[in-house]
Amino acid sequence: MKGGVKTDLLIAALVVSVAVHIALMIWAEPKVMTHVAQRITRSVRRGPMEAKRAKAPEEPIKFEIVQDLPAQKEAPEVEETVVAAPAPELLSPVQAAALPVPTAIEAPKILERLRPEADAPVIPVASKAVEVVENPDAVAGMPFDIFVPITEIVPGGALASAPPAAMDFDAPDIDAPEMDIIDEEVVEPDPPEKMIDKDDEKKDDKPDFTPLEEVMGEVDEVVVAQEKEAVRDLIDSEAAVEMSEAVDVGLKRFVGEDGYTYFEVVLTPKPDLMAVPKDIVVLLDASGSIGDDRLSSCRKAARVIMRSCMNTGDRFNLVAFRDRFSYAFRTWQECNAESFKKGDAWLNKQVAHGRTDVFATISSVLTLPRDPKRPLIALVVTDGDANSGVRGTADILSKFSALNDGLVSVYMYGVKASANRELIDVLTRGNRGESFIFDGWRWKAGSEIEGLSKRFRDPLVTDLRVVFPASCQAEAYPSLLKNVYRGNTVSFVGRVAGQHDDIAFSLKGLAGDTAYEGFFRLPLSNAPISESIPAMWETERGIDAKIH
């Protein structure tokens, strides 16, 4: 009995359990199937593309890091760019030897140099009746130069600086006469006559002058003296061409009540002369007194003359100056599209700020390599307000003129009516150049720069020197004559005491590596009369006194 009851209870429990499970399955089946169906429906609605995007990548994508290369920036050829902040000063040429960037050069300290009396200037003459003399040996005197003023002269007017570091040059070799020993007896050296011959042979064997290739760090008077000597060596060539083949010479005269005969000599270039290659440096005053409006106009003008004033074979450089100055290039640049673009980019960086050291800036043109076969012309764009460094007008005029001594032709452009006219006019007229003062609107300050640049675009005969015979005793000015340019004349004025039948002088100059030389005797009796000559002579003498 007991066994049967246990079996019945077990069977009953199993039946109840099966019944409960069946009941649960019947109750839960609709809910489970509904949830699954909804999920399937949403999956179908997303579509295969959405399912792919939802799938996470098996592993993250790795990117290789590549360093950006700096892009070369080129300024537009003519468009103006406004710069918000001043550009930093550039490195010195020595520090930036490997960098193609503008160079910042410390303002040169110029050592005062006395002009030897033998270098005193002499004067040229102009006239229409010309007699060429075959024997120029009778002439002795001093060299002179001339200028055609553009503006009126306004009267007005201690340099304490350490001497510049000079470059080292080997001392010249001086060979003492050798003593020949024969049988222990000393043989006398060659007589003085033979020693002089040997010295002359050494002069003839002197190596040709080689100009520097890069801008010097500061003015070196030893190098400047060598450059001047190289120009003189070319001019004094024994194979010189007759000067009358290069220029026509004319004369005007006036007999004054003071007992002097005044004269003006005018040199006119022959129409068939070829222009010689030149080097031009444009120096822009970027000090605060200029202002951004004037500087912007002058920068545009500089871009124009880089192209319009240059001939095939010419070279150029650019300078911005304040109390310091910065050159755009460490060497002269050939005229081509690439160098012009670099010049444009450099100009775009310049903004007006700081003070002005005029003397250090114009003196820095003497750090540029001067090829004796190529005239070097400096165009200085400034207001002439020297408020840093050497400030006295008289000091700037005398110190720079003595140091330059005609090596560089200086043209100056005053950007406003209140510019220092005395400094601008006198400095240019004493250094083979001309000047112009602009008195218009400030935003058009550079509009006449191109007109001034046309005055020196085509150099024909350069580095002119005039020598008067001692018997003439002429007092003529200016001391240094301008270069002869196409379309322009060159003149100088002088006077002689008492009555004279003629004016005689010799004239030398260069056209590239070709030397010109001629001796002229101009009859006064046939020369046209000009009453303005005495006043011109007084003006030129006053200018000469300021620079000497």
Secondary structure by P-SEA (a helix, b strand, c coil): caaaaaaaaaaaaaaaaaaaaaaaaaaaaaaaaaaaaaaaaaaaaacaaaaaaaccccbbbbbbbbbbccccccccccbbbbbccccccccccccccccccbbbbcccccccccccccccccccccccbbbbbcccccccccccccccccbbbbbcccccccccccccccccccccbbbbbcccbbbbcccaaaaaaaaaaaaaacccccccccccccccaaaaaaaaaaaaaaaaccccccccccbbbbbbbbbcccccccbbbbbbcccccccccbbbbbbbbccccccaaaaaaaaaaaaaaaccccccccccbbbbbccbbbbcccccccccaaaaaaaaaaaaacccbbbbbaaaaaaacccccccccbbbbbbbbcccccccccccaaaaaaaaaaaacccbbbbbbbcccccaaaaaaaaaaacccccccccccccccccaaaaaaaacccccccbbbbbbccccccccccccccccccccccccccccccccccccbbbbbbcccbbbbbbbbbbcccbbbbcaaaaaaaaaaaaaaaac
